[in-house]
Amino acid sequence: MAIKNGKPNPLNFLDLRRVQFPARHFHFTTLPKYSPSFVKRIDEWIYTNLNSRYYIGQALELDNTNSIVYVTKIGFEQEKEMSFFLLSYSNL
């Protein structure tokens, strides 16, 4: 259950929710900008509103003009949480 609903999550207690590497079985999406403050806001929102493990980090991608740009890569262990994030997070 999410923190906002008042029930503790064992993954939070053991500090195992946010992983430091993009696991292969995660479902990923990328956001077109990267900055530490942007990542912090997203991390806080995910921590409060979702339940499963997740990854947030910086990645490289090609844009429309074939130049390399930094993007924010977000991965979720459960695909339904990625869908909920994309539909619910208002600052995208």
Secondary structure as the mmCIF struct_conf table of DSSP 4:
data_model
#
loop_
_struct_conf.conf_type_id
_struct_conf.id
_struct_conf.beg_label_comp_id
_struct_conf.beg_label_asym_id
_struct_conf.beg_label_seq_id
_struct_conf.end_label_comp_id
_struct_conf.end_label_asym_id
_struct_conf.end_label_seq_id
HELX_RH_3T_P HELX_RH_3T_P1 ILE A 3 ASN A 5
TURN_TY1_P TURN_TY1_P1 GLY A 6 GLY A 6
HELX_RH_AL_P HELX_RH_AL_P1 PRO A 10 PHE A 13
TURN_TY1_P TURN_TY1_P2 LEU A 14 ASP A 15
BEND BEND1 ARG A 17 ARG A 17
STRN STRN1 ARG A 18 ARG A 18
BEND BEND2 GLN A 20 PHE A 21
TURN_TY1_P TURN_TY1_P3 ARG A 24 HIS A 25
BEND BEND3 PHE A 26 PHE A 26
STRN STRN2 HIS A 27 LEU A 31
BEND BEND4 PRO A 32 PRO A 32
HELX_RH_AL_P HELX_RH_AL_P2 PRO A 36 ASN A 49
BEND BEND5 SER A 52 SER A 52
STRN STRN3 TYR A 54 LEU A 62
TURN_TY1_P TURN_TY1_P4 ASN A 64 THR A 65
BEND BEND6 ASN A 66 ASN A 66
STRN STRN4 ILE A 68 PHE A 76
BEND BEND7 GLU A 77 GLN A 78
HELX_RH_AL_P HELX_RH_AL_P3 GLU A 79 SER A 88
TURN_TY1_P TURN_TY1_P5 SER A 90 ASN A 91
#
